[in-house]
């Protein structure tokens, strides 16, 4: 018997011997498939962790989307606040959560891209520990100065900052926040140099800005809009590529003469890195339908959110690009925490 024939006969004999085992495995597979079909995702309540206190922007956005999501998924969707460490506590919890789709994160540009760039001690790797589900949207920021500031335009403010290098200061709600990075990006783009004054939250930063104790802030439009209208703050420019509906007379930073300057506070639903693709797709579909619902879209717009949506793949590409972008700025400006 030649070698080739011996291999064929041996293979047939082995197949015959293993036939009962194969039958048992097939039966088990069918049973498992049947169980999976009867317990399709989701089968219980979903929790979305928010890394900031109740009543803040991230919390309000989460609460605007959970109702419609629950209707679409036919299971409760609840918000759980785990505030602290600029959102790092909630992010760290989701990074370590079981990847079954029942513990998610309303991610934010600060906690998921900026803070890790300046603080190497956060408990998660922003580029490895999360799976992006979909980009919910972003909130524009605006360059604001006290009403008594001598700068009435962005060009005048830049000239003032250049004439007094290292003497003007800017407020932020903390290290690694979007106000912090917006100001650092601005200095990089304009060749100015200012002193960072980090506060423990945006409320205190805003109060000192209105009192004239700090010279400028790069806060979100909804946070400062009422003060701009009241005349206690002056808006110099918005940080988005296009003008903002709520401040139609305020130019963009680009229009004011700073090329390619763009930044916004984005929000993204995400889960642990090992979240299965089918669960990711189910959640992305629900969120996309939710933010397209007129009632939800109107409420989000009222919070200043410019909705986005899109596929998990697009969201992941955007997340990766943002992580790389802000890490590069942190390195260039020497922003790493010591």
Rosetta blueprint (number, residue, H / E / L):
1 X L
2 X L
3 X H
4 X H
5 X H
6 X H
7 X H
8 X H
9 X H
10 X H
11 X H
12 X H
13 X H
14 X H
15 X H
16 X H
17 X H
18 X H
19 X H
20 X H
21 X H
22 X H
23 X H
24 X H
25 X H
26 X H
27 X H
28 X H
29 X H
30 X H
31 X H
32 X H
33 X H
34 X H
35 X H
36 X H
37 X H
38 X H
39 X L
40 X L
41 X L
42 X L
43 X L
44 X L
45 X L
46 X E
47 X E
48 X E
49 X E
50 X E
51 X L
52 X L
53 X L
54 X L
55 X L
56 X L
57 X H
58 X H
59 X H
60 X H
61 X H
62 X H
63 X H
64 X H
65 X H
66 X H
67 X H
68 X H
69 X H
70 X H
71 X H
72 X H
73 X H
74 X L
75 X L
76 X L
77 X E
78 X E
79 X E
80 X E
81 X E
82 X L
83 X L
84 X L
85 X H
86 X H
87 X H
88 X H
89 X H
90 X H
91 X H
92 X H
93 X H
94 X H
95 X H
96 X L
97 X L
98 X L
99 X L
100 X L
101 X L
102 X L
103 X E
104 X E
105 X E
106 X E
107 X E
108 X E
109 X H
110 X H
111 X H
112 X H
113 X H
114 X H
115 X H
116 X H
117 X H
118 X H
119 X L
120 X L
121 X L
122 X L
123 X L
124 X L
125 X L
126 X L
127 X L
128 X L
129 X L
130 X E
131 X E
132 X E
133 X E
134 X E
135 X E
136 X E
137 X E
138 X E
139 X E
140 X E
141 X E
142 X E
143 X E
144 X E
145 X E
146 X E
147 X L
148 X L
149 X L
150 X L
151 X L
152 X L
153 X L
154 X H
155 X H
156 X H
157 X H
158 X H
159 X H
160 X H
161 X H
162 X H
163 X H
164 X L
165 X L
166 X L
167 X L
168 X L
169 X E
170 X E
171 X E
172 X E
173 X L
174 X L
175 X L
176 X L
177 X L
178 X H
179 X H
180 X H
181 X H
182 X H
183 X H
184 X H
185 X H
186 X H
187 X H
188 X H
189 X H
190 X H
191 X L
192 X L
193 X L
194 X L
195 X E
196 X E
197 X E
198 X E
199 X L
200 X L
201 X L
202 X H
203 X H
204 X H
205 X H
206 X H
207 X H
208 X H
209 X H
210 X H
211 X L
212 X L
213 X L
214 X L
215 X L
216 X E
217 X E
218 X E
219 X E
220 X E
221 X H
222 X H
223 X H
224 X H
225 X H
226 X H
227 X H
228 X H
229 X H
230 X H
231 X L
232 X L
233 X E
234 X E
235 X E
236 X E
237 X E
238 X E
239 X L
240 X L
241 X L
242 X L
243 X L
244 X E
245 X L
246 X L
247 X E
248 X L
249 X L
250 X L
251 X L
252 X E
253 X L
254 X L
255 X L
256 X L
257 X L
258 X L
259 X L
260 X L
261 X L
262 X L
263 X L
264 X E
265 X E
266 X E
267 X E
268 X E
269 X E
270 X E
271 X E
272 X E
273 X L
274 X L
275 X L
276 X L
277 X H
278 X H
279 X H
280 X H
281 X H
282 X H
283 X H
284 X H
285 X H
286 X H
287 X H
288 X H
289 X H
290 X H
291 X H
292 X H
293 X L
294 X H
295 X H
296 X H
297 X H
298 X H
299 X H
300 X H
301 X H
302 X H
303 X L
304 X L
305 X E
306 X E
307 X E
308 X L
309 X L
310 X L
311 X L
312 X H
313 X H
314 X H
315 X H
316 X H
317 X H
318 X H
319 X H
320 X H
321 X H
322 X H
323 X H
324 X H
325 X H
326 X H
327 X H
328 X H
329 X H
330 X H
331 X H
332 X H
333 X H
334 X L
335 X L
336 X L
337 X L
338 X L
